[in-house]
């Protein structure tokens, strides 16, 4: 995987990204732009979109000694108490006070390290009024994955920084995001514009929405010797009666259920029973790997995924592992952009 193909910036316009259309049966590949995806859809199909909204979950802090810290908000177990992942936690002591910095790089909120946990996690008691969303609005940044490099320092002026915080907060979010709760974006949906979705609806393509709050575990690599030994992360999901009805109506009438992203796939395959989905909410730890029999999803829009990832295992299960790996080799040879800000595949 050439490092130069890992997208560091999004396409200038969301739907300008490239689209590699993969036919599962014969492995045939077609090169297009994402804006052309409507040519491969039919009236009566249903796109299932994950409407989770990404929190500005990344933050920077400093110790009283001056040491720099970088954190990721995960959840709020109780009022003013955050569970976070904290780089540099090994040197920090329980009971120590730290300062969360605002987007200008200045000390803004004080917090106490209440408890240190495993895997770089800890509890912080944040001295701030307002909801988590309101606090993160002042100190938070887009929680970009670690392979997207954003060099520089908060101490630099906005003019001197080699990246744009505001652009990342806008572009690392789908245009239909509405339910706050994710700490990573459902990236397959980043390619859609509101105009493109409207055109698709005008052509008779249904839109249905589910919610899965993408967690930090989505980036956890498979380190076990076999996939079966890997313990996959759990993520919260919900689907309401209205959208379950749309999906079931399309399925019953012979239309295709097209999952936008692996997160939508996990929800659909979690809630399906007897060829229909049920309205429900809960947590899923469904691990889809080669050999899995899909019961609801007919086609899938997805990005290009990391090696040794559960996401690559999922698309390998859907299209056939050798078929997917051949498509990835082609994508590398022809310069497709990979991962969160990269290009897309449509597997039909």
Buried (B, 14 or more C-beta within 10 A) or exposed (E): EEEEBBBBEBBEEBBBBBBBBBBBEEBEBBEBBBBBBEEBBEEBBBBBBBBBBBBBBBBBBBBEEEEBBEBBBBBBEEEBBBBBBBEBBEEBEEEBEBBBBBBEBEEBBBBBBBEBEEEBBBBBBBEBEEEBEEBBBBBBBBBBBEBBEBEEEBEEEEEEBEBEBEEBBEBBBBBBBEBBBBBBBBBBBBBBBEEBBEEBEEEEBBBBBBBBBBBBBBBBEBEEEEBEEBEBBEBBBBBBEEBBBBBBBBBEEEBBBBBBBBBBBBBBBBBBEEEBBEEBEEEBEBBBBBEBEBEBBBBBBBBBBBEBBBBBBBBBBBBBBEBBEBBBEBBBEEEBBBBBBBBBBBBB
